[in-house]
């Protein structure tokens, strides 16, 4: 059965959700996510091995949260810069920081 013409594809939905200018920009953002994920995949084990922690233990999780997740955010910005999408990722980072700060702020 043919798909209706007014139904948007995956990339068009991402373009609308992320408020990007073109499908090419969506593809670049996805490439940045892919490069960042692969980089973290390759550096996570050596970082955790350096500290001598067992996989799946408390210290593994603790060090992952303390070291690897912030590195992921930094690599997003680095690859975002390389692929010309720094402003997109910088806005997302600022939103994440605001949410985290909101967790620690006093509510009236």
C-alpha positions as a LaTeX table, in Angstrom:
\begin{tabular}{lrrr}
\hline
Residue & $x$ (\AA) & $y$ (\AA) & $z$ (\AA) \\
\hline
Unk1 & 0.00 & 0.00 & 0.00 \\
Unk2 & 1.51 & 3.39 & $-0.99$ \\
Unk3 & 2.37 & 5.85 & 1.73 \\
Unk4 & 0.34 & 9.11 & 1.86 \\
Unk5 & 2.19 & 12.07 & 0.34 \\
Unk6 & 1.60 & 14.35 & 3.36 \\
Unk7 & 3.34 & 11.99 & 5.78 \\
Unk8 & 6.83 & 13.24 & 6.70 \\
Unk9 & 9.84 & 10.99 & 6.70 \\
Unk10 & 12.22 & 10.39 & 9.58 \\
Unk11 & 14.69 & 13.09 & 8.55 \\
Unk12 & 11.96 & 15.66 & 8.00 \\
Unk13 & 10.54 & 14.96 & 11.46 \\
Unk14 & 14.00 & 15.41 & 13.00 \\
Unk15 & 14.45 & 18.63 & 11.04 \\
Unk16 & 11.20 & 19.99 & 12.47 \\
Unk17 & 11.88 & 18.77 & 16.01 \\
Unk18 & 15.42 & 20.18 & 16.10 \\
Unk19 & 14.41 & 23.31 & 14.13 \\
Unk20 & 17.16 & 22.83 & 11.56 \\
Unk21 & 17.34 & 24.53 & 8.18 \\
Unk22 & 17.86 & 21.54 & 5.90 \\
Unk23 & 17.98 & 17.77 & 5.64 \\
Unk24 & 21.73 & 18.10 & 5.07 \\
Unk25 & 22.05 & 19.77 & 8.47 \\
Unk26 & 20.08 & 16.89 & 10.04 \\
Unk27 & 22.50 & 14.43 & 8.44 \\
Unk28 & 25.48 & 16.41 & 9.78 \\
Unk29 & 24.00 & 16.36 & 13.31 \\
Unk30 & 23.50 & 12.60 & 13.04 \\
Unk31 & 27.10 & 12.21 & 11.85 \\
Unk32 & 28.28 & 14.19 & 14.89 \\
Unk33 & 26.30 & 11.87 & 17.19 \\
Unk34 & 27.78 & 8.83 & 15.43 \\
Unk35 & 31.37 & 10.09 & 15.63 \\
Unk36 & 30.95 & 11.00 & 19.29 \\
Unk37 & 29.48 & 7.59 & 20.10 \\
Unk38 & 32.31 & 5.75 & 18.35 \\
Unk39 & 34.92 & 7.90 & 20.08 \\
Unk40 & 33.44 & 7.19 & 23.51 \\
Unk41 & 33.19 & 3.51 & 22.63 \\
Unk42 & 36.93 & 3.41 & 21.97 \\
Unk43 & 38.10 & 5.52 & 24.94 \\
Unk44 & 35.73 & 4.27 & 27.65 \\
Unk45 & 37.49 & 0.95 & 28.30 \\
Unk46 & 41.03 & 2.41 & 28.50 \\
Unk47 & 39.84 & 5.12 & 30.88 \\
Unk48 & 38.11 & 2.64 & 33.18 \\
Unk49 & 41.01 & 0.17 & 32.90 \\
Unk50 & 43.42 & 2.94 & 33.91 \\
Unk51 & 41.59 & 3.16 & 37.24 \\
Unk52 & 41.55 & $-0.63$ & 37.57 \\
Unk53 & 37.81 & $-1.04$ & 38.10 \\
Unk54 & 35.81 & $-4.16$ & 37.31 \\
Unk55 & 33.12 & $-4.03$ & 34.67 \\
Unk56 & 29.61 & $-3.73$ & 36.04 \\
Unk57 & 30.63 & $-2.79$ & 39.57 \\
Unk58 & 29.83 & 0.29 & 41.61 \\
Unk59 & 33.14 & 2.00 & 40.81 \\
Unk60 & 32.70 & 1.31 & 37.12 \\
Unk61 & 29.35 & 3.07 & 37.16 \\
Unk62 & 30.65 & 5.89 & 39.34 \\
Unk63 & 33.68 & 6.58 & 37.13 \\
Unk64 & 31.55 & 6.28 & 34.01 \\
Unk65 & 29.20 & 8.97 & 35.31 \\
Unk66 & 32.03 & 11.12 & 36.62 \\
Unk67 & 34.41 & 10.90 & 33.63 \\
Unk68 & 32.92 & 9.37 & 30.53 \\
Unk69 & 29.60 & 11.23 & 30.38 \\
Unk70 & 31.27 & 14.67 & 30.62 \\
Unk71 & 33.76 & 13.56 & 27.94 \\
Unk72 & 30.80 & 12.65 & 25.73 \\
Unk73 & 29.48 & 16.21 & 26.05 \\
Unk74 & 32.91 & 17.65 & 25.24 \\
Unk75 & 33.31 & 15.42 & 22.18 \\
Unk76 & 29.85 & 16.47 & 20.99 \\
Unk77 & 31.06 & 20.05 & 20.95 \\
Unk78 & 34.37 & 19.16 & 19.30 \\
Unk79 & 32.74 & 17.15 & 16.51 \\
Unk80 & 29.99 & 19.74 & 16.27 \\
Unk81 & 32.68 & 22.33 & 15.59 \\
Unk82 & 34.44 & 20.11 & 13.05 \\
Unk83 & 31.20 & 19.51 & 11.13 \\
Unk84 & 29.97 & 23.10 & 11.41 \\
Unk85 & 27.18 & 22.34 & 13.87 \\
Unk86 & 28.69 & 23.84 & 17.02 \\
Unk87 & 25.85 & 26.29 & 17.65 \\
Unk88 & 23.25 & 23.49 & 17.54 \\
Unk89 & 25.15 & 21.39 & 20.08 \\
Unk90 & 26.08 & 24.39 & 22.24 \\
Unk91 & 22.39 & 25.27 & 22.60 \\
Unk92 & 21.62 & 21.65 & 23.58 \\
Unk93 & 24.48 & 21.68 & 26.13 \\
Unk94 & 23.20 & 24.89 & 27.69 \\
Unk95 & 19.73 & 23.35 & 27.99 \\
Unk96 & 21.22 & 20.30 & 29.74 \\
Unk97 & 23.15 & 22.53 & 32.16 \\
Unk98 & 19.98 & 24.52 & 32.93 \\
Unk99 & 18.09 & 21.29 & 33.71 \\
Unk100 & 20.87 & 20.05 & 35.97 \\
Unk101 & 21.10 & 23.43 & 37.73 \\
Unk102 & 17.33 & 23.35 & 38.19 \\
Unk103 & 17.66 & 20.10 & 40.13 \\
Unk104 & 19.87 & 21.84 & 42.68 \\
Unk105 & 18.11 & 25.20 & 42.89 \\
Unk106 & 15.73 & 26.00 & 45.69 \\
Unk107 & 12.10 & 25.83 & 44.74 \\
Unk108 & 9.80 & 28.44 & 46.23 \\
\hline
\end{tabular}
